[in-house]
Amino acid sequence: MEGEASLLVQYAAGSESVQPSASFSPDSRHGEEHPDHGSQQSSQRLLAYSDALISIIATVMILPVCHTKIRTDQELEESLQQLLTTKIAVYIMTFLIVTVAWGSHVRLFQVIEQIDDILALLNLACMMLMTFLPYSFSLMASFPNDTLGILSFCICAIIIGLIQAIIVLYGFHKPYLLNSSICTTEDQLSYKYQILKVILFPPGLFLIAGIMSFIYCPAAYAVLAIVIFLPYITECTEWCGNKIKRPIEIQRVPFYTFHPNAPLSKERVEAFSDGVFAIVATLLILDICEDNVPESKDVVDNFHGKLFEALSEYGPEFLAYFGSFVTVGLLWFVHHSLFLYITKTTRLMGLLNTFSLAFIGGLPLAFRLTHEFAARSHNEIEAIQISCVIIFLASLFQFAIWVAALHNEKETLHHHIRYGGKEHAFMFAKLSLYPSVAFITFCLTYVLGRFSTEIFHVMQIIVPFAFILLRIIVQVALIILSWLFGRFISKTSLLKEEEGSAITVSET
């Protein structure tokens, strides 16, 4: 019990270092009096609503890609090169930009702990503009070389940034709403300017992208891509500047910087990720509801009024649905297991998590391609391969989160999951399972192309049982490795003893 208690204390301490306390009482801040204290509220429900809304916005942007019309006489490979590639690239870029806006929202409400009615309404205005982003994305995906799609996306992003800046100004106007560490500091003005600088920098880039869209659309997309990697570009620029000239100490808000190692709220990362997983799992059923409910007239005319016989025609589609749902569920299970052992998330881990979620958001596309082209041999292999690539990349970035956490394991991981322990080996096996299986399935499509669909569905069925048996398999593997390692050590020590005795005999 002592060990569990100490572990809980460590976990609580790690969480508190990342997330500012939401229970801080504004009345305790220098005894400051404020007239509208009665309308003051905790920000927790607002943050939960915002996280849910943004996760939905980010995920539903896959729908224009999923609903791309591909003619039955058209090769999937050809249509992929001409249409799907552009839509998938724009989807990934806009998904990442939406999560950049979510990250900005996370940091913003690490600065502001309490809200009032004005802040709640400003946040709602911000969310309203975010809900328009999927429509602007649809324009960009359907007309990638048209200025209007890029311009509408940029205008929404600029206004969102401006509203967030107004929220900061309002918060500093009423300091009792701020984080306790900022509220008690004597240098609030410099903190305010630093936060505004960080908030307004991306809207400045969106303004440049909007102007570039009138000149050359690919250049506008390049500027949009810079927004995604802005923290790392900024960090690299600062590093180069410090090498060229003497480093200058800059006072910074600890949790509001562009630094890749700056902490990000673990709780909100988990909430946002859970939202994406839940929405992806729900989107899978939409195609079933839309395409696999037969018309009553067809049931009467073609199946003599027997609904069961009519539904049996959709057997492959139902199999693909259940397999895809299991895949989403198990990827969530791996994500849950990983973040169970993480005590602190960094911005780098947040970026890797975003890439993983972007490909998980592509699983409805994998499901649609798998069941739509399963019966057509000339498209079957390409559909299965696309599905394998999506699953491989989604799980690979989950593995990359763990690698990033291991890089600074004393601060980011619980002690019993660190390098060298049994739980470390078990987590390694969990995170390696889906990338390995997806890669093997992809390779088998080249060798056994005729059975691609069957191999893919067998993979989806086997993996859940592999997760159930995983701990037993890992323990057996560790026993075998320790036995082999023990034999190797004993042989090595025996050889050393023989060499020592031989040397002794030669000396005598």
C-alpha positions as CSV (number, residue, x, y, z in Angstrom):
1,M,0.0,0.0,0.0
2,E,2.9,2.4,0.7
3,G,4.2,1.9,-2.8
4,E,0.8,2.7,-4.3
5,A,0.4,5.7,-2.1
6,S,3.8,7.1,-3.1
7,L,3.0,6.5,-6.7
8,L,-0.3,8.4,-6.4
9,V,1.6,11.3,-4.7
10,Q,4.1,11.4,-7.5
11,Y,1.4,11.3,-10.1
12,A,-0.5,14.2,-8.4
13,A,2.7,16.2,-8.1
14,G,3.4,15.6,-11.8
15,S,0.0,16.7,-12.8
16,E,0.0,19.8,-10.7
17,S,3.3,20.9,-12.3
18,V,1.6,20.9,-15.7
19,Q,-2.0,22.0,-15.0
20,P,-2.5,25.2,-13.0
21,S,-4.9,24.6,-10.1
22,A,-8.5,25.3,-11.1
23,S,-9.6,25.5,-7.5
24,F,-7.6,28.6,-6.7
25,S,-9.8,31.1,-4.9
26,P,-9.7,34.5,-6.5
27,D,-10.6,36.1,-3.1
28,S,-7.2,35.1,-1.8
29,R,-5.2,37.2,-4.3
30,H,-4.0,40.1,-2.2
31,G,-7.5,40.5,-0.9
32,E,-8.5,42.2,-4.2
33,E,-12.1,43.2,-4.4
34,H,-14.0,43.0,-7.6
35,P,-17.7,44.0,-8.1
36,D,-18.7,41.2,-10.5
37,H,-17.3,38.4,-8.4
38,G,-20.7,36.7,-8.2
39,S,-20.7,35.9,-12.0
40,Q,-17.3,34.3,-11.8
41,Q,-17.1,30.6,-12.6
42,S,-14.6,27.8,-12.9
43,S,-13.4,27.2,-16.5
44,Q,-13.6,23.4,-16.3
45,R,-16.9,22.9,-18.1
46,L,-16.1,25.5,-20.7
47,L,-12.8,23.7,-21.4
48,A,-14.6,20.3,-21.6
49,Y,-17.1,21.8,-24.1
50,S,-14.3,23.4,-26.2
51,D,-12.2,20.2,-26.3
52,A,-15.2,18.2,-27.4
53,L,-16.1,20.7,-30.1
54,I,-12.6,21.1,-31.5
55,S,-12.1,17.3,-31.6
56,I,-15.3,17.0,-33.6
57,I,-14.2,19.8,-36.0
58,A,-10.8,18.2,-36.6
59,T,-12.2,14.7,-37.2
60,V,-15.2,15.5,-39.5
61,M,-12.8,17.0,-42.0
62,I,-12.1,13.5,-43.2
63,L,-15.7,13.3,-44.6
64,P,-15.0,15.2,-47.8
65,V,-12.1,12.7,-48.5
66,C,-14.3,9.7,-47.6
67,H,-17.1,10.8,-49.9
68,T,-14.9,11.3,-52.9
69,K,-16.8,9.8,-55.9
70,I,-14.8,7.1,-57.7
71,R,-16.4,5.5,-60.7
72,T,-16.8,1.8,-60.8
73,D,-14.8,1.5,-64.1
74,Q,-12.0,3.7,-62.7
75,E,-8.7,2.4,-61.4
76,L,-8.3,3.3,-57.7
77,E,-4.6,3.9,-58.2
78,E,-5.3,6.5,-60.9
79,S,-8.0,8.3,-58.9
80,L,-5.7,8.3,-55.9
81,Q,-3.0,10.0,-57.8
82,Q,-5.3,12.6,-59.3
83,L,-7.7,13.3,-56.5
84,L,-7.3,11.5,-53.2
85,T,-3.6,12.5,-52.8
86,T,-4.5,16.2,-52.9
87,K,-7.4,15.8,-50.6
88,I,-5.5,13.6,-48.1
89,A,-2.6,16.1,-48.0
90,V,-4.9,19.1,-47.4
91,Y,-6.8,17.1,-44.8
92,I,-3.6,16.3,-42.8
93,M,-2.4,19.9,-43.0
94,T,-5.8,21.4,-41.9
95,F,-6.2,18.8,-39.1
96,L,-2.8,19.8,-37.8
97,I,-3.6,23.5,-38.0
98,V,-6.9,22.9,-36.1
99,T,-4.9,21.1,-33.4
100,V,-2.5,24.1,-33.3
101,A,-5.5,26.3,-32.6
102,W,-6.5,23.8,-29.9
103,G,-3.0,23.9,-28.4
104,S,-3.3,27.7,-28.3
105,H,-6.6,27.4,-26.5
106,V,-5.0,25.1,-24.0
107,R,-2.2,27.5,-23.2
108,L,-4.7,30.4,-23.2
109,F,-6.7,28.8,-20.4
110,Q,-3.6,27.9,-18.5
111,V,-3.2,31.7,-18.2
112,I,-6.8,32.3,-17.4
113,E,-8.2,30.0,-14.6
114,Q,-11.5,31.7,-13.9
115,I,-14.1,32.9,-16.3
116,D,-17.1,35.2,-16.3
117,D,-20.0,35.7,-18.7
118,I,-17.9,37.9,-21.1
119,L,-15.2,35.4,-21.4
120,A,-17.7,32.6,-21.9
121,L,-19.3,34.5,-24.8
122,L,-16.0,35.4,-26.4
123,N,-15.0,31.7,-26.3
124,L,-18.4,30.8,-27.9
125,A,-17.6,33.2,-30.7
126,C,-14.2,31.6,-31.1
127,M,-15.8,28.1,-31.3
128,M,-18.4,29.3,-33.8
129,L,-15.7,30.3,-36.2
130,M,-13.9,27.0,-35.7
131,T,-17.1,25.1,-36.7
132,F,-16.9,26.9,-40.1
133,L,-13.4,25.5,-40.7
134,P,-14.6,22.1,-42.1
135,Y,-16.6,24.0,-44.8
136,S,-13.6,26.1,-45.8
137,F,-11.5,22.8,-45.8
138,S,-14.1,21.3,-48.2
139,L,-13.6,24.2,-50.6
140,M,-9.8,23.9,-50.3
141,A,-9.9,20.1,-50.9
142,S,-12.3,20.3,-53.9
143,F,-10.7,23.5,-55.4
144,P,-7.0,23.4,-54.2
145,N,-5.9,26.0,-56.7
146,D,-8.7,28.5,-56.1
147,T,-8.1,31.5,-53.9
148,L,-11.5,31.5,-52.2
149,G,-11.0,28.3,-50.3
150,I,-7.6,29.3,-48.9
151,L,-8.8,32.8,-48.2
152,S,-11.9,31.7,-46.2
153,F,-9.7,29.3,-44.1
154,C,-7.2,32.1,-43.4
155,I,-9.9,34.7,-42.5
156,C,-11.5,32.3,-40.0
157,A,-8.0,31.6,-38.5
158,I,-7.1,35.3,-38.2
159,I,-10.4,36.2,-36.5
160,I,-10.0,33.3,-34.1
161,G,-6.5,34.6,-33.2
162,L,-7.9,38.1,-32.7
163,I,-10.6,36.9,-30.4
164,Q,-8.0,35.0,-28.3
165,A,-6.0,38.2,-28.1
166,I,-9.1,40.0,-26.8
167,I,-9.6,37.3,-24.2
168,V,-6.0,37.9,-23.0
169,L,-6.5,41.7,-22.8
170,Y,-9.8,41.2,-20.9
171,G,-8.1,38.8,-18.5
172,F,-5.3,41.2,-17.7
173,H,-7.8,44.0,-17.3
174,K,-9.4,41.9,-14.5
175,P,-6.3,40.1,-12.9
176,Y,-8.4,38.1,-10.4
177,L,-9.3,35.9,-13.4
178,L,-5.7,35.0,-14.1
179,N,-3.4,32.2,-13.1
180,S,-2.2,32.6,-9.5
181,S,1.5,32.8,-10.6
182,I,0.7,35.6,-13.0
183,C,-1.7,37.4,-10.7
184,T,0.9,37.6,-7.9
185,T,3.8,38.8,-10.1
186,E,4.8,42.4,-10.3
187,D,5.6,42.3,-14.0
188,Q,2.2,41.6,-15.5
189,L,2.8,44.0,-18.3
190,S,5.7,42.1,-19.8
191,Y,3.8,38.8,-19.4
192,K,0.9,40.3,-21.2
193,Y,3.0,41.4,-24.2
194,Q,4.8,38.1,-24.4
195,I,1.5,36.2,-24.5
196,L,0.0,38.5,-27.1
197,K,3.1,38.1,-29.2
198,V,2.7,34.3,-29.2
199,I,-1.0,34.5,-29.9
200,L,-0.8,37.0,-32.8
201,F,2.2,35.4,-34.6
202,P,0.1,32.6,-36.3
203,P,-2.6,35.1,-37.5
204,G,0.2,37.1,-39.0
205,L,1.3,34.0,-41.0
206,F,-2.4,33.3,-42.0
207,L,-2.5,36.9,-43.3
208,I,0.6,36.3,-45.4
209,A,-0.9,33.0,-46.7
210,G,-4.1,34.8,-47.6
211,I,-2.2,37.4,-49.6
212,M,0.0,34.7,-51.2
213,S,-3.2,32.9,-52.4
214,F,-3.8,35.7,-54.8
215,I,-0.3,35.3,-56.3
216,Y,0.6,31.6,-56.1
217,C,-1.5,29.0,-54.3
218,P,1.3,26.5,-53.5
219,A,3.2,29.2,-51.7
220,A,0.1,29.9,-49.6
221,Y,0.0,26.2,-48.6
222,A,3.7,26.4,-47.7
223,V,3.1,29.3,-45.4
224,L,0.2,27.4,-43.8
225,A,2.5,24.4,-43.2
226,I,4.9,26.8,-41.3
227,V,2.2,27.4,-38.7
228,I,2.3,23.7,-37.8
229,F,6.1,23.6,-37.1
230,L,6.3,27.2,-35.8
231,P,7.6,26.1,-32.3
232,Y,10.5,24.2,-33.8
233,I,11.3,26.9,-36.3
234,T,11.2,29.5,-33.5
235,E,13.4,27.3,-31.3
236,C,15.9,26.8,-34.1
237,T,16.0,30.5,-34.9
238,E,16.7,31.4,-31.3
239,W,19.4,28.7,-31.1
240,C,21.1,30.1,-34.2
241,G,20.8,33.7,-32.9
242,N,22.4,32.7,-29.6
243,K,25.3,31.1,-31.4
244,I,25.9,34.2,-33.5
245,K,25.5,36.8,-30.8
246,R,25.6,36.7,-27.0
247,P,22.6,35.0,-25.5
248,I,20.0,37.3,-23.9
249,E,18.0,36.2,-21.0
250,I,14.3,36.7,-21.7
251,Q,11.6,36.5,-18.9
252,R,8.9,34.1,-20.1
253,V,5.6,32.7,-18.9
254,P,6.7,29.1,-18.1
255,F,3.6,27.4,-19.7
256,Y,3.1,29.9,-22.5
257,T,6.1,29.5,-24.9
258,F,6.9,28.0,-28.2
259,H,9.6,25.8,-26.7
260,P,9.1,22.1,-27.7
261,N,9.8,20.9,-24.2
262,A,7.3,23.3,-22.6
263,P,4.6,21.3,-20.7
264,L,1.2,20.8,-22.1
265,S,-1.8,19.9,-20.0
266,K,-1.9,16.1,-19.9
267,E,-5.5,16.0,-18.9
268,R,-6.6,18.1,-21.9
269,V,-4.4,16.1,-24.3
270,E,-6.2,12.9,-23.1
271,A,-9.6,14.6,-23.4
272,F,-9.0,15.8,-26.9
273,S,-7.6,12.4,-28.0
274,D,-10.6,10.6,-26.5
275,G,-12.9,12.9,-28.4
276,V,-11.2,12.1,-31.7
277,F,-11.2,8.3,-31.0
278,A,-14.9,8.4,-30.1
279,I,-15.9,10.4,-33.2
280,V,-13.9,8.2,-35.5
281,A,-15.5,5.1,-34.1
282,T,-19.0,6.8,-34.6
283,L,-18.3,7.9,-38.1
284,L,-17.7,4.3,-39.2
285,I,-21.4,3.5,-38.7
286,L,-22.6,6.4,-41.0
287,D,-21.7,4.6,-44.2
288,I,-23.5,1.5,-42.9
289,C,-26.6,3.5,-42.1
290,E,-26.5,5.3,-45.4
291,D,-25.5,2.5,-47.9
292,N,-26.6,-0.7,-46.2
293,V,-30.3,-0.2,-45.5
294,P,-32.2,-1.7,-48.4
295,E,-35.3,-0.1,-49.9
296,S,-38.6,-1.9,-49.0
297,K,-39.5,-2.2,-52.7
298,D,-36.2,-4.0,-53.5
299,V,-36.7,-6.4,-50.5
300,V,-40.1,-7.3,-51.9
301,D,-39.1,-7.6,-55.5
302,N,-35.7,-9.2,-55.2
303,F,-35.8,-11.1,-51.9
304,H,-39.5,-12.1,-51.7
305,G,-39.9,-9.8,-48.7
306,K,-37.2,-11.5,-46.6
307,L,-35.1,-8.8,-44.9
308,F,-32.5,-11.2,-43.6
309,E,-31.7,-12.4,-47.1
310,A,-31.4,-8.8,-48.3
311,L,-29.0,-7.9,-45.5
312,S,-26.9,-11.0,-46.1
313,E,-25.8,-9.3,-49.4
314,Y,-24.0,-6.7,-47.2
315,G,-21.9,-9.3,-45.3
316,P,-18.5,-7.9,-46.4
317,E,-19.5,-4.4,-45.4
318,F,-20.5,-5.5,-41.9
319,L,-17.3,-7.5,-41.5
320,A,-15.3,-4.4,-42.6
321,Y,-17.2,-2.3,-40.1
322,F,-16.6,-4.5,-37.1
323,G,-12.9,-5.0,-38.0
324,S,-12.4,-1.2,-38.4
325,F,-14.2,-0.5,-35.1
326,V,-12.0,-3.1,-33.3
327,T,-8.9,-1.4,-34.8
328,V,-10.0,2.1,-33.5
329,G,-10.9,0.6,-30.1
330,L,-7.5,-1.1,-29.7
331,L,-5.6,1.9,-30.9
332,W,-7.4,3.8,-28.2
333,F,-6.5,1.1,-25.7
334,V,-2.8,1.4,-26.6
335,H,-3.1,5.2,-26.3
336,H,-4.8,4.9,-22.9
337,S,-2.1,2.5,-21.7
338,L,0.6,4.8,-22.8
339,F,-0.8,8.0,-21.2
340,L,-1.5,6.0,-18.0
341,Y,2.3,5.9,-17.4
342,I,3.0,9.4,-18.6
343,T,3.2,12.0,-15.9
344,K,3.9,15.1,-18.0
345,T,3.4,15.8,-21.7
346,T,5.6,18.2,-23.7
347,R,4.8,20.1,-26.9
348,L,6.9,17.6,-28.9
349,M,4.8,14.7,-27.5
350,G,1.7,16.8,-28.3
351,L,2.8,17.2,-31.9
352,L,3.5,13.5,-32.3
353,N,0.1,12.8,-30.7
354,T,-1.5,15.1,-33.3
355,F,0.1,13.2,-36.2
356,S,-1.2,10.0,-34.7
357,L,-4.7,11.4,-34.3
358,A,-4.6,12.8,-37.9
359,F,-4.0,9.2,-39.3
360,I,-6.6,7.7,-36.9
361,G,-9.0,10.3,-38.3
362,G,-8.3,8.7,-41.7
363,L,-9.6,5.3,-40.6
364,P,-13.1,6.0,-42.0
365,L,-11.5,6.4,-45.4
366,A,-9.7,3.1,-44.9
367,F,-13.0,1.4,-43.9
368,R,-14.8,2.9,-47.0
369,L,-12.1,1.8,-49.4
370,T,-11.9,-1.7,-47.9
371,H,-15.6,-2.6,-48.1
372,E,-16.3,-0.6,-51.3
373,F,-13.5,-2.3,-53.4
374,A,-13.4,-5.7,-51.8
375,A,-15.3,-7.3,-54.6
376,R,-13.3,-5.7,-57.5
377,S,-9.9,-7.4,-57.8
378,H,-8.2,-4.6,-59.8
379,N,-8.8,-2.2,-56.9
380,E,-8.7,-4.6,-54.0
381,I,-4.9,-4.6,-53.4
382,E,-4.6,-0.8,-53.5
383,A,-7.5,-0.4,-51.0
384,I,-6.0,-2.8,-48.6
385,Q,-2.5,-1.2,-48.9
386,I,-3.9,2.3,-48.2
387,S,-5.6,0.9,-45.1
388,C,-2.4,-0.8,-43.9
389,V,-0.4,2.5,-44.4
390,I,-3.0,4.5,-42.4
391,I,-2.9,2.0,-39.5
392,F,0.9,1.7,-39.6
393,L,1.4,5.5,-39.4
394,A,-1.2,6.0,-36.7
395,S,0.4,3.4,-34.5
396,L,4.0,4.4,-35.4
397,F,3.4,7.9,-34.1
398,Q,2.1,6.4,-30.9
399,F,5.4,4.6,-30.6
400,A,7.2,7.8,-31.3
401,I,5.4,9.5,-28.3
402,W,6.8,6.8,-26.1
403,V,10.3,7.3,-27.5
404,A,10.0,11.0,-26.8
405,A,8.9,10.3,-23.2
406,L,11.8,7.8,-22.7
407,H,14.2,10.6,-23.9
408,N,13.4,12.4,-20.6
409,E,12.0,9.6,-18.6
410,K,12.7,10.9,-15.2
411,E,10.3,13.8,-15.8
412,T,7.8,12.3,-18.1
413,L,7.3,8.6,-17.0
414,H,6.5,6.7,-13.9
415,H,9.5,5.0,-12.4
416,H,8.2,1.4,-13.0
417,I,7.8,1.9,-16.8
418,R,11.3,3.2,-17.3
419,Y,14.0,1.4,-19.3
420,G,15.0,-2.1,-18.2
421,G,11.8,-3.2,-16.3
422,K,9.1,-5.8,-17.2
423,E,6.5,-3.1,-17.7
424,H,8.9,-1.4,-20.1
425,A,9.0,-4.6,-22.2
426,F,5.3,-5.0,-22.0
427,M,4.7,-1.5,-23.2
428,F,7.2,-2.0,-26.0
429,A,5.3,-5.0,-27.1
430,K,1.9,-3.2,-27.0
431,L,3.2,-0.3,-29.0
432,S,5.0,-2.5,-31.5
433,L,2.1,-4.9,-32.3
434,Y,0.0,-2.8,-34.7
435,P,3.0,-1.3,-36.7
436,S,4.4,-4.8,-37.1
437,V,1.1,-6.5,-38.1
438,A,0.2,-3.6,-40.5
439,F,3.7,-3.8,-42.2
440,I,3.5,-7.6,-42.5
441,T,0.0,-7.4,-44.0
442,F,1.1,-4.7,-46.5
443,C,4.0,-6.9,-47.6
444,L,1.8,-10.0,-48.0
445,T,-0.5,-8.1,-50.4
446,Y,2.4,-8.2,-52.9
447,V,3.1,-11.9,-52.4
448,L,-0.5,-13.1,-52.1
449,G,-2.4,-10.4,-53.9
450,R,-5.5,-12.7,-54.6
451,F,-6.1,-13.1,-50.9
452,S,-5.5,-9.5,-49.8
453,T,-9.0,-8.9,-48.3
454,E,-9.0,-12.2,-46.5
455,I,-5.5,-11.5,-45.1
456,F,-6.5,-8.1,-43.9
457,H,-9.6,-9.3,-42.1
458,V,-7.7,-12.2,-40.5
459,M,-5.2,-9.6,-39.2
460,Q,-8.1,-7.6,-37.7
461,I,-9.4,-10.7,-36.0
462,I,-6.1,-12.0,-34.7
463,V,-4.9,-8.7,-33.2
464,P,-7.5,-8.6,-30.4
465,F,-6.5,-12.1,-29.2
466,A,-2.8,-11.1,-29.4
467,F,-3.5,-8.2,-27.0
468,I,-5.2,-10.6,-24.6
469,L,-2.3,-13.0,-24.7
470,L,0.4,-10.3,-24.9
471,R,1.4,-10.2,-21.2
472,I,1.8,-14.0,-21.2
473,I,3.8,-13.9,-24.4
474,V,6.1,-11.1,-23.1
475,Q,6.7,-12.9,-19.8
476,V,7.6,-16.2,-21.6
477,A,9.9,-14.2,-23.9
478,L,11.6,-12.5,-20.9
479,I,12.1,-15.9,-19.2
480,I,13.6,-17.4,-22.4
481,L,15.9,-14.3,-22.9
482,S,17.0,-14.4,-19.2
483,W,17.7,-18.1,-19.5
484,L,19.7,-17.6,-22.7
485,F,21.5,-14.6,-21.2
486,G,22.2,-16.6,-18.0
487,R,23.7,-19.4,-20.1
488,F,25.8,-16.9,-22.0
489,I,27.1,-15.4,-18.8
490,S,27.9,-18.8,-17.3
491,K,29.8,-19.8,-20.4
492,T,31.7,-16.5,-20.5
493,S,32.7,-16.8,-16.8
494,L,33.7,-20.5,-17.4
495,L,35.9,-19.5,-20.3
496,K,37.5,-16.7,-18.2
497,E,38.2,-19.3,-15.4
498,E,39.8,-21.7,-17.9
499,E,41.9,-18.8,-19.4
500,G,43.0,-17.8,-15.9
501,S,44.0,-21.3,-14.9
502,A,45.9,-21.7,-18.2
503,I,47.8,-18.5,-17.5
504,T,48.6,-19.7,-14.0
505,V,49.9,-23.1,-15.2
506,S,52.1,-21.3,-17.9
507,E,53.5,-19.0,-15.3
508,T,54.5,-21.9,-13.0
